[in-house]
Amino acid sequence: QVQLVESGGGLVQPGGSLRLSCAASGNSFIIQTMAWYRQAPGKQRELVADITRGGSTNYADSVKGRFTISRDNAKNTVYLQMNSLKPEDTAVYYCAANAKYNTITTPYYWGQGTQVTVSS
């Protein structure tokens, strides 16, 4: 019912910036929390940042001060502005969101992921 479409991944040099976008689409829902996760080879998927519908944010310690999560509720879109990128940030980044249908709240829906590679 909810589809998440990500964009903005790519190759960037250390110290550079990327902006990821994820748009949710579907019918008869209100998006609740939106989040970005990432998974590097051989590692568990980890939370990078999330944001509630009201705008409260949460960040992994490893990205605090460098990444900013934001959202546009009118567009059902979440963004991740990534600055001062490090090679350790290289991973597949996944968008996630849950939705409310009247009184029913769903588990997270997941996007397909977008590759972010930080390399010189």
CNS distance restraints for C-alpha pairs under 8 A (distance, minus, plus):
assign (resid   1 and name CA) (resid  26 and name CA) 5.64 0.50 0.50
assign (resid   1 and name CA) (resid  27 and name CA) 6.97 0.50 0.50
assign (resid   2 and name CA) (resid  24 and name CA) 6.46 0.50 0.50
assign (resid   2 and name CA) (resid  25 and name CA) 5.63 0.50 0.50
assign (resid   2 and name CA) (resid  26 and name CA) 4.92 0.50 0.50
assign (resid   2 and name CA) (resid  27 and name CA) 7.59 0.50 0.50
assign (resid   2 and name CA) (resid  99 and name CA) 7.94 0.50 0.50
assign (resid   2 and name CA) (resid 109 and name CA) 7.01 0.50 0.50
assign (resid   3 and name CA) (resid  24 and name CA) 5.56 0.50 0.50
assign (resid   3 and name CA) (resid  25 and name CA) 5.28 0.50 0.50
assign (resid   3 and name CA) (resid  26 and name CA) 6.48 0.50 0.50
assign (resid   3 and name CA) (resid 109 and name CA) 7.58 0.50 0.50
assign (resid   3 and name CA) (resid 110 and name CA) 7.98 0.50 0.50
assign (resid   3 and name CA) (resid 111 and name CA) 7.29 0.50 0.50
assign (resid   4 and name CA) (resid  22 and name CA) 6.27 0.50 0.50
assign (resid   4 and name CA) (resid  23 and name CA) 5.61 0.50 0.50
assign (resid   4 and name CA) (resid  24 and name CA) 4.62 0.50 0.50
assign (resid   4 and name CA) (resid  25 and name CA) 6.62 0.50 0.50
assign (resid   4 and name CA) (resid  95 and name CA) 7.07 0.50 0.50
assign (resid   4 and name CA) (resid  96 and name CA) 7.56 0.50 0.50
assign (resid   4 and name CA) (resid 109 and name CA) 7.54 0.50 0.50
assign (resid   4 and name CA) (resid 110 and name CA) 6.63 0.50 0.50
assign (resid   4 and name CA) (resid 111 and name CA) 4.91 0.50 0.50
assign (resid   4 and name CA) (resid 112 and name CA) 7.86 0.50 0.50
assign (resid   5 and name CA) (resid  22 and name CA) 5.32 0.50 0.50
assign (resid   5 and name CA) (resid  23 and name CA) 5.36 0.50 0.50
assign (resid   5 and name CA) (resid  24 and name CA) 6.63 0.50 0.50
assign (resid   5 and name CA) (resid 111 and name CA) 6.13 0.50 0.50
assign (resid   5 and name CA) (resid 112 and name CA) 7.59 0.50 0.50
assign (resid   6 and name CA) (resid  20 and name CA) 7.14 0.50 0.50
assign (resid   6 and name CA) (resid  21 and name CA) 5.57 0.50 0.50
assign (resid   6 and name CA) (resid  22 and name CA) 4.28 0.50 0.50
assign (resid   6 and name CA) (resid  23 and name CA) 6.68 0.50 0.50
assign (resid   6 and name CA) (resid  94 and name CA) 7.92 0.50 0.50
assign (resid   6 and name CA) (resid  95 and name CA) 6.89 0.50 0.50
assign (resid   6 and name CA) (resid 111 and name CA) 6.74 0.50 0.50
assign (resid   6 and name CA) (resid 112 and name CA) 7.56 0.50 0.50
assign (resid   6 and name CA) (resid 113 and name CA) 6.91 0.50 0.50
assign (resid   6 and name CA) (resid 114 and name CA) 6.71 0.50 0.50
assign (resid   7 and name CA) (resid  20 and name CA) 5.78 0.50 0.50
assign (resid   7 and name CA) (resid  21 and name CA) 5.26 0.50 0.50
assign (resid   7 and name CA) (resid  22 and name CA) 6.42 0.50 0.50
assign (resid   7 and name CA) (resid 114 and name CA) 6.94 0.50 0.50
assign (resid   8 and name CA) (resid  18 and name CA) 6.93 0.50 0.50
assign (resid   8 and name CA) (resid  19 and name CA) 5.80 0.50 0.50
assign (resid   8 and name CA) (resid  20 and name CA) 4.48 0.50 0.50
assign (resid   8 and name CA) (resid  21 and name CA) 6.18 0.50 0.50
assign (resid   8 and name CA) (resid 114 and name CA) 7.68 0.50 0.50
assign (resid   9 and name CA) (resid  18 and name CA) 7.15 0.50 0.50
assign (resid   9 and name CA) (resid  19 and name CA) 7.60 0.50 0.50
assign (resid   9 and name CA) (resid  20 and name CA) 6.26 0.50 0.50
assign (resid   9 and name CA) (resid 114 and name CA) 5.44 0.50 0.50
assign (resid   9 and name CA) (resid 115 and name CA) 5.44 0.50 0.50
assign (resid   9 and name CA) (resid 116 and name CA) 5.09 0.50 0.50
assign (resid  10 and name CA) (resid  18 and name CA) 7.92 0.50 0.50
assign (resid  10 and name CA) (resid 114 and name CA) 7.92 0.50 0.50
assign (resid  10 and name CA) (resid 115 and name CA) 6.13 0.50 0.50
assign (resid  10 and name CA) (resid 116 and name CA) 5.07 0.50 0.50
assign (resid  10 and name CA) (resid 117 and name CA) 6.17 0.50 0.50
assign (resid  11 and name CA) (resid 116 and name CA) 6.14 0.50 0.50
assign (resid  11 and name CA) (resid 117 and name CA) 4.77 0.50 0.50
assign (resid  11 and name CA) (resid 118 and name CA) 5.96 0.50 0.50
assign (resid  11 and name CA) (resid 119 and name CA) 7.25 0.50 0.50
assign (resid  12 and name CA) (resid  16 and name CA) 6.02 0.50 0.50
assign (resid  12 and name CA) (resid  17 and name CA) 7.10 0.50 0.50
assign (resid  12 and name CA) (resid  18 and name CA) 7.52 0.50 0.50
assign (resid  12 and name CA) (resid 116 and name CA) 7.85 0.50 0.50
assign (resid  12 and name CA) (resid 117 and name CA) 6.30 0.50 0.50
assign (resid  12 and name CA) (resid 118 and name CA) 5.02 0.50 0.50
assign (resid  12 and name CA) (resid 119 and name CA) 6.36 0.50 0.50
assign (resid  12 and name CA) (resid 120 and name CA) 7.80 0.50 0.50
assign (resid  13 and name CA) (resid  85 and name CA) 7.60 0.50 0.50
assign (resid  13 and name CA) (resid 118 and name CA) 5.39 0.50 0.50
assign (resid  13 and name CA) (resid 119 and name CA) 5.06 0.50 0.50
assign (resid  13 and name CA) (resid 120 and name CA) 5.09 0.50 0.50
assign (resid  14 and name CA) (resid  84 and name CA) 6.95 0.50 0.50
assign (resid  14 and name CA) (resid  85 and name CA) 5.33 0.50 0.50
assign (resid  14 and name CA) (resid  86 and name CA) 5.09 0.50 0.50
assign (resid  14 and name CA) (resid  87 and name CA) 6.37 0.50 0.50
assign (resid  14 and name CA) (resid 118 and name CA) 5.72 0.50 0.50
assign (resid  14 and name CA) (resid 119 and name CA) 5.99 0.50 0.50
assign (resid  14 and name CA) (resid 120 and name CA) 6.44 0.50 0.50
assign (resid  15 and name CA) (resid  83 and name CA) 6.99 0.50 0.50
assign (resid  15 and name CA) (resid  84 and name CA) 4.13 0.50 0.50
assign (resid  15 and name CA) (resid  85 and name CA) 4.83 0.50 0.50
assign (resid  15 and name CA) (resid  86 and name CA) 6.40 0.50 0.50
assign (resid  16 and name CA) (resid  83 and name CA) 6.14 0.50 0.50
assign (resid  16 and name CA) (resid  84 and name CA) 5.50 0.50 0.50
assign (resid  16 and name CA) (resid  85 and name CA) 5.50 0.50 0.50
assign (resid  17 and name CA) (resid  81 and name CA) 7.47 0.50 0.50
assign (resid  17 and name CA) (resid  82 and name CA) 5.37 0.50 0.50
assign (resid  17 and name CA) (resid  83 and name CA) 4.43 0.50 0.50
assign (resid  17 and name CA) (resid  84 and name CA) 6.26 0.50 0.50
assign (resid  17 and name CA) (resid  85 and name CA) 6.19 0.50 0.50
assign (resid  18 and name CA) (resid  81 and name CA) 6.20 0.50 0.50
assign (resid  18 and name CA) (resid  82 and name CA) 5.22 0.50 0.50
assign (resid  18 and name CA) (resid  83 and name CA) 6.76 0.50 0.50
assign (resid  19 and name CA) (resid  79 and name CA) 6.86 0.50 0.50
assign (resid  19 and name CA) (resid  80 and name CA) 5.60 0.50 0.50
assign (resid  19 and name CA) (resid  81 and name CA) 4.47 0.50 0.50
assign (resid  19 and name CA) (resid  82 and name CA) 5.94 0.50 0.50
assign (resid  20 and name CA) (resid  79 and name CA) 5.48 0.50 0.50
assign (resid  20 and name CA) (resid  80 and name CA) 4.99 0.50 0.50
assign (resid  20 and name CA) (resid  81 and name CA) 6.46 0.50 0.50
assign (resid  20 and name CA) (resid  82 and name CA) 7.92 0.50 0.50
assign (resid  21 and name CA) (resid  77 and name CA) 6.89 0.50 0.50
assign (resid  21 and name CA) (resid  78 and name CA) 5.86 0.50 0.50
assign (resid  21 and name CA) (resid  79 and name CA) 4.54 0.50 0.50
assign (resid  21 and name CA) (resid  80 and name CA) 6.56 0.50 0.50
assign (resid  22 and name CA) (resid  77 and name CA) 5.44 0.50 0.50
assign (resid  22 and name CA) (resid  78 and name CA) 5.30 0.50 0.50
assign (resid  22 and name CA) (resid  79 and name CA) 6.41 0.50 0.50
assign (resid  22 and name CA) (resid  95 and name CA) 6.37 0.50 0.50
assign (resid  23 and name CA) (resid  75 and name CA) 7.27 0.50 0.50
assign (resid  23 and name CA) (resid  76 and name CA) 5.78 0.50 0.50
assign (resid  23 and name CA) (resid  77 and name CA) 4.26 0.50 0.50
assign (resid  23 and name CA) (resid  78 and name CA) 6.58 0.50 0.50
assign (resid  24 and name CA) (resid  31 and name CA) 7.96 0.50 0.50
assign (resid  24 and name CA) (resid  76 and name CA) 5.41 0.50 0.50
assign (resid  24 and name CA) (resid  77 and name CA) 6.17 0.50 0.50
assign (resid  25 and name CA) (resid  76 and name CA) 7.36 0.50 0.50
assign (resid  28 and name CA) (resid 101 and name CA) 6.40 0.50 0.50
assign (resid  29 and name CA) (resid  99 and name CA) 5.94 0.50 0.50
assign (resid  29 and name CA) (resid 100 and name CA) 5.46 0.50 0.50
assign (resid  29 and name CA) (resid 101 and name CA) 4.93 0.50 0.50
assign (resid  29 and name CA) (resid 102 and name CA) 7.59 0.50 0.50
assign (resid  30 and name CA) (resid  99 and name CA) 5.44 0.50 0.50
assign (resid  30 and name CA) (resid 100 and name CA) 5.10 0.50 0.50
assign (resid  30 and name CA) (resid 101 and name CA) 6.67 0.50 0.50
assign (resid  31 and name CA) (resid  53 and name CA) 7.21 0.50 0.50
assign (resid  31 and name CA) (resid  73 and name CA) 7.99 0.50 0.50
assign (resid  31 and name CA) (resid  76 and name CA) 6.92 0.50 0.50
assign (resid  31 and name CA) (resid  97 and name CA) 6.87 0.50 0.50
assign (resid  31 and name CA) (resid  98 and name CA) 5.99 0.50 0.50
assign (resid  31 and name CA) (resid  99 and name CA) 4.34 0.50 0.50
assign (resid  31 and name CA) (resid 100 and name CA) 6.30 0.50 0.50
assign (resid  32 and name CA) (resid  52 and name CA) 6.20 0.50 0.50
assign (resid  32 and name CA) (resid  53 and name CA) 5.19 0.50 0.50
assign (resid  32 and name CA) (resid  97 and name CA) 6.85 0.50 0.50
assign (resid  32 and name CA) (resid  98 and name CA) 5.56 0.50 0.50
assign (resid  32 and name CA) (resid  99 and name CA) 5.31 0.50 0.50
assign (resid  32 and name CA) (resid 100 and name CA) 6.72 0.50 0.50
assign (resid  33 and name CA) (resid  50 and name CA) 6.89 0.50 0.50
assign (resid  33 and name CA) (resid  51 and name CA) 5.66 0.50 0.50
assign (resid  33 and name CA) (resid  52 and name CA) 4.32 0.50 0.50
assign (resid  33 and name CA) (resid  53 and name CA) 5.72 0.50 0.50
assign (resid  33 and name CA) (resid  97 and name CA) 5.64 0.50 0.50
assign (resid  33 and name CA) (resid  98 and name CA) 5.95 0.50 0.50
assign (resid  33 and name CA) (resid  99 and name CA) 7.80 0.50 0.50
assign (resid  34 and name CA) (resid  50 and name CA) 5.67 0.50 0.50
assign (resid  34 and name CA) (resid  51 and name CA) 5.50 0.50 0.50
assign (resid  34 and name CA) (resid  52 and name CA) 6.47 0.50 0.50
assign (resid  34 and name CA) (resid  53 and name CA) 7.73 0.50 0.50
assign (resid  34 and name CA) (resid  78 and name CA) 6.66 0.50 0.50
assign (resid  34 and name CA) (resid  95 and name CA) 7.46 0.50 0.50
assign (resid  34 and name CA) (resid  96 and name CA) 5.73 0.50 0.50
assign (resid  34 and name CA) (resid  97 and name CA) 4.30 0.50 0.50
assign (resid  34 and name CA) (resid  98 and name CA) 6.89 0.50 0.50
assign (resid  35 and name CA) (resid  47 and name CA) 7.59 0.50 0.50
assign (resid  35 and name CA) (resid  48 and name CA) 7.58 0.50 0.50
assign (resid  35 and name CA) (resid  49 and name CA) 5.70 0.50 0.50
assign (resid  35 and name CA) (resid  50 and name CA) 3.96 0.50 0.50
assign (resid  35 and name CA) (resid  51 and name CA) 6.23 0.50 0.50
assign (resid  35 and name CA) (resid  78 and name CA) 7.76 0.50 0.50
assign (resid  35 and name CA) (resid  95 and name CA) 5.88 0.50 0.50
assign (resid  35 and name CA) (resid  96 and name CA) 5.06 0.50 0.50
assign (resid  35 and name CA) (resid  97 and name CA) 6.14 0.50 0.50
assign (resid  36 and name CA) (resid  47 and name CA) 6.36 0.50 0.50
assign (resid  36 and name CA) (resid  48 and name CA) 5.48 0.50 0.50
assign (resid  36 and name CA) (resid  49 and name CA) 5.43 0.50 0.50
assign (resid  36 and name CA) (resid  50 and name CA) 6.22 0.50 0.50
assign (resid  36 and name CA) (resid  80 and name CA) 7.56 0.50 0.50
assign (resid  36 and name CA) (resid  93 and name CA) 6.71 0.50 0.50
assign (resid  36 and name CA) (resid  94 and name CA) 5.64 0.50 0.50
assign (resid  36 and name CA) (resid  95 and name CA) 4.79 0.50 0.50
assign (resid  36 and name CA) (resid  96 and name CA) 6.16 0.50 0.50
assign (resid  37 and name CA) (resid  45 and name CA) 6.56 0.50 0.50
assign (resid  37 and name CA) (resid  46 and name CA) 5.44 0.50 0.50
assign (resid  37 and name CA) (resid  47 and name CA) 4.41 0.50 0.50
assign (resid  37 and name CA) (resid  48 and name CA) 5.03 0.50 0.50
assign (resid  37 and name CA) (resid  49 and name CA) 7.07 0.50 0.50
assign (resid  37 and name CA) (resid  93 and name CA) 5.66 0.50 0.50
assign (resid  37 and name CA) (resid  94 and name CA) 5.04 0.50 0.50
assign (resid  37 and name CA) (resid  95 and name CA) 6.44 0.50 0.50
assign (resid  37 and name CA) (resid  96 and name CA) 7.44 0.50 0.50
assign (resid  38 and name CA) (resid  45 and name CA) 5.55 0.50 0.50
assign (resid  38 and name CA) (resid  46 and name CA) 5.54 0.50 0.50
assign (resid  38 and name CA) (resid  47 and name CA) 6.61 0.50 0.50
assign (resid  38 and name CA) (resid  48 and name CA) 6.58 0.50 0.50
assign (resid  38 and name CA) (resid  91 and name CA) 5.85 0.50 0.50
assign (resid  38 and name CA) (resid  92 and name CA) 5.41 0.50 0.50
assign (resid  38 and name CA) (resid  93 and name CA) 4.22 0.50 0.50
assign (resid  38 and name CA) (resid  94 and name CA) 5.79 0.50 0.50
assign (resid  39 and name CA) (resid  43 and name CA) 6.27 0.50 0.50
assign (resid  39 and name CA) (resid  44 and name CA) 6.08 0.50 0.50
assign (resid  39 and name CA) (resid  45 and name CA) 4.38 0.50 0.50
assign (resid  39 and name CA) (resid  46 and name CA) 6.36 0.50 0.50
assign (resid  39 and name CA) (resid  91 and name CA) 5.27 0.50 0.50
assign (resid  39 and name CA) (resid  92 and name CA) 5.33 0.50 0.50
assign (resid  39 and name CA) (resid  93 and name CA) 6.58 0.50 0.50
assign (resid  40 and name CA) (resid  44 and name CA) 7.43 0.50 0.50
assign (resid  40 and name CA) (resid  45 and name CA) 7.45 0.50 0.50
assign (resid  40 and name CA) (resid  90 and name CA) 6.67 0.50 0.50
assign (resid  40 and name CA) (resid  91 and name CA) 4.34 0.50 0.50
assign (resid  40 and name CA) (resid  92 and name CA) 6.37 0.50 0.50
assign (resid  41 and name CA) (resid  91 and name CA) 7.33 0.50 0.50
assign (resid  47 and name CA) (resid  59 and name CA) 7.80 0.50 0.50
assign (resid  47 and name CA) (resid  60 and name CA) 6.61 0.50 0.50
assign (resid  48 and name CA) (resid  59 and name CA) 5.84 0.50 0.50
assign (resid  48 and name CA) (resid  60 and name CA) 5.19 0.50 0.50
assign (resid  48 and name CA) (resid  63 and name CA) 7.17 0.50 0.50
assign (resid  49 and name CA) (resid  57 and name CA) 7.08 0.50 0.50
assign (resid  49 and name CA) (resid  58 and name CA) 5.36 0.50 0.50
assign (resid  49 and name CA) (resid  59 and name CA) 4.33 0.50 0.50
assign (resid  49 and name CA) (resid  60 and name CA) 6.21 0.50 0.50
assign (resid  49 and name CA) (resid  69 and name CA) 6.57 0.50 0.50
assign (resid  50 and name CA) (resid  57 and name CA) 5.67 0.50 0.50
assign (resid  50 and name CA) (resid  58 and name CA) 5.35 0.50 0.50
assign (resid  50 and name CA) (resid  59 and name CA) 6.80 0.50 0.50
assign (resid  50 and name CA) (resid  69 and name CA) 6.97 0.50 0.50
assign (resid  51 and name CA) (resid  55 and name CA) 5.68 0.50 0.50
assign (resid  51 and name CA) (resid  56 and name CA) 5.40 0.50 0.50
assign (resid  51 and name CA) (resid  57 and name CA) 4.45 0.50 0.50
assign (resid  51 and name CA) (resid  58 and name CA) 6.54 0.50 0.50
assign (resid  51 and name CA) (resid  69 and name CA) 6.93 0.50 0.50
assign (resid  51 and name CA) (resid  70 and name CA) 7.06 0.50 0.50
assign (resid  51 and name CA) (resid  71 and name CA) 7.67 0.50 0.50
assign (resid  52 and name CA) (resid  56 and name CA) 5.28 0.50 0.50
assign (resid  52 and name CA) (resid  57 and name CA) 6.70 0.50 0.50
assign (resid  53 and name CA) (resid  73 and name CA) 7.39 0.50 0.50
assign (resid  55 and name CA) (resid  70 and name CA) 7.55 0.50 0.50
assign (resid  55 and name CA) (resid  71 and name CA) 7.64 0.50 0.50
assign (resid  57 and name CA) (resid  69 and name CA) 7.29 0.50 0.50
assign (resid  59 and name CA) (resid  63 and name CA) 6.68 0.50 0.50
assign (resid  59 and name CA) (resid  64 and name CA) 6.00 0.50 0.50
assign (resid  60 and name CA) (resid  64 and name CA) 6.41 0.50 0.50
assign (resid  63 and name CA) (resid  67 and name CA) 5.63 0.50 0.50
assign (resid  66 and name CA) (resid  82 and name CA) 6.22 0.50 0.50
assign (resid  66 and name CA) (resid  83 and name CA) 5.18 0.50 0.50
assign (resid  66 and name CA) (resid  84 and name CA) 6.07 0.50 0.50
assign (resid  66 and name CA) (resid  85 and name CA) 7.70 0.50 0.50
assign (resid  67 and name CA) (resid  80 and name CA) 6.71 0.50 0.50
assign (resid  67 and name CA) (resid  81 and name CA) 5.50 0.50 0.50
assign (resid  67 and name CA) (resid  82 and name CA) 4.52 0.50 0.50
assign (resid  67 and name CA) (resid  83 and name CA) 5.98 0.50 0.50
assign (resid  68 and name CA) (resid  80 and name CA) 5.68 0.50 0.50
assign (resid  68 and name CA) (resid  81 and name CA) 5.08 0.50 0.50
assign (resid  68 and name CA) (resid  82 and name CA) 6.66 0.50 0.50
assign (resid  69 and name CA) (resid  78 and name CA) 7.21 0.50 0.50
assign (resid  69 and name CA) (resid  79 and name CA) 5.62 0.50 0.50
assign (resid  69 and name CA) (resid  80 and name CA) 4.60 0.50 0.50
assign (resid  69 and name CA) (resid  81 and name CA) 6.39 0.50 0.50
assign (resid  70 and name CA) (resid  78 and name CA) 5.79 0.50 0.50
assign (resid  70 and name CA) (resid  79 and name CA) 5.26 0.50 0.50
assign (resid  70 and name CA) (resid  80 and name CA) 6.63 0.50 0.50
assign (resid  71 and name CA) (resid  76 and name CA) 7.43 0.50 0.50
assign (resid  71 and name CA) (resid  77 and name CA) 5.62 0.50 0.50
assign (resid  71 and name CA) (resid  78 and name CA) 4.23 0.50 0.50
assign (resid  71 and name CA) (resid  79 and name CA) 5.95 0.50 0.50
assign (resid  72 and name CA) (resid  76 and name CA) 5.93 0.50 0.50
assign (resid  72 and name CA) (resid  77 and name CA) 5.34 0.50 0.50
assign (resid  72 and name CA) (resid  78 and name CA) 6.45 0.50 0.50
assign (resid  73 and name CA) (resid  77 and name CA) 6.53 0.50 0.50
assign (resid  85 and name CA) (resid  89 and name CA) 6.52 0.50 0.50
assign (resid  85 and name CA) (resid 118 and name CA) 6.72 0.50 0.50
assign (resid  86 and name CA) (resid  90 and name CA) 7.58 0.50 0.50
assign (resid  86 and name CA) (resid 118 and name CA) 6.13 0.50 0.50
assign (resid  87 and name CA) (resid 117 and name CA) 7.37 0.50 0.50
assign (resid  87 and name CA) (resid 118 and name CA) 4.75 0.50 0.50
assign (resid  87 and name CA) (resid 119 and name CA) 5.88 0.50 0.50
assign (resid  88 and name CA) (resid 118 and name CA) 7.68 0.50 0.50
assign (resid  89 and name CA) (resid 116 and name CA) 7.59 0.50 0.50
assign (resid  89 and name CA) (resid 117 and name CA) 7.49 0.50 0.50
assign (resid  89 and name CA) (resid 118 and name CA) 6.72 0.50 0.50
assign (resid  90 and name CA) (resid 115 and name CA) 7.80 0.50 0.50
assign (resid  90 and name CA) (resid 116 and name CA) 5.43 0.50 0.50
assign (resid  90 and name CA) (resid 117 and name CA) 4.62 0.50 0.50
assign (resid  90 and name CA) (resid 118 and name CA) 5.47 0.50 0.50
assign (resid  91 and name CA) (resid 115 and name CA) 6.12 0.50 0.50
assign (resid  91 and name CA) (resid 116 and name CA) 5.59 0.50 0.50
assign (resid  91 and name CA) (resid 117 and name CA) 6.66 0.50 0.50
assign (resid  92 and name CA) (resid 113 and name CA) 5.83 0.50 0.50
assign (resid  92 and name CA) (resid 114 and name CA) 5.40 0.50 0.50
assign (resid  92 and name CA) (resid 115 and name CA) 4.42 0.50 0.50
assign (resid  92 and name CA) (resid 116 and name CA) 6.02 0.50 0.50
assign (resid  93 and name CA) (resid 113 and name CA) 5.26 0.50 0.50
assign (resid  93 and name CA) (resid 114 and name CA) 5.27 0.50 0.50
assign (resid  93 and name CA) (resid 115 and name CA) 6.19 0.50 0.50
assign (resid  93 and name CA) (resid 116 and name CA) 6.88 0.50 0.50
assign (resid  94 and name CA) (resid 110 and name CA) 6.86 0.50 0.50
assign (resid  94 and name CA) (resid 111 and name CA) 5.77 0.50 0.50
assign (resid  94 and name CA) (resid 112 and name CA) 6.61 0.50 0.50
assign (resid  94 and name CA) (resid 113 and name CA) 4.33 0.50 0.50
assign (resid  94 and name CA) (resid 114 and name CA) 6.55 0.50 0.50
assign (resid  95 and name CA) (resid 110 and name CA) 5.89 0.50 0.50
assign (resid  95 and name CA) (resid 111 and name CA) 5.15 0.50 0.50
assign (resid  95 and name CA) (resid 112 and name CA) 7.84 0.50 0.50
assign (resid  95 and name CA) (resid 113 and name CA) 6.83 0.50 0.50
assign (resid  96 and name CA) (resid 108 and name CA) 5.89 0.50 0.50
assign (resid  96 and name CA) (resid 109 and name CA) 5.50 0.50 0.50
assign (resid  96 and name CA) (resid 110 and name CA) 4.61 0.50 0.50
assign (resid  96 and name CA) (resid 111 and name CA) 6.29 0.50 0.50
assign (resid  97 and name CA) (resid 108 and name CA) 5.07 0.50 0.50
assign (resid  97 and name CA) (resid 109 and name CA) 5.37 0.50 0.50
assign (resid  97 and name CA) (resid 110 and name CA) 6.84 0.50 0.50
assign (resid  98 and name CA) (resid 105 and name CA) 7.04 0.50 0.50
assign (resid  98 and name CA) (resid 106 and name CA) 5.48 0.50 0.50
assign (resid  98 and name CA) (resid 107 and name CA) 5.59 0.50 0.50
assign (resid  98 and name CA) (resid 108 and name CA) 4.47 0.50 0.50
assign (resid  98 and name CA) (resid 109 and name CA) 5.91 0.50 0.50
assign (resid  99 and name CA) (resid 105 and name CA) 5.63 0.50 0.50
assign (resid  99 and name CA) (resid 106 and name CA) 5.44 0.50 0.50
assign (resid  99 and name CA) (resid 107 and name CA) 7.70 0.50 0.50
assign (resid  99 and name CA) (resid 108 and name CA) 7.78 0.50 0.50
assign (resid 100 and name CA) (resid 104 and name CA) 5.41 0.50 0.50
assign (resid 100 and name CA) (resid 105 and name CA) 4.27 0.50 0.50
assign (resid 100 and name CA) (resid 106 and name CA) 6.34 0.50 0.50
assign (resid 101 and name CA) (resid 105 and name CA) 6.36 0.50 0.50
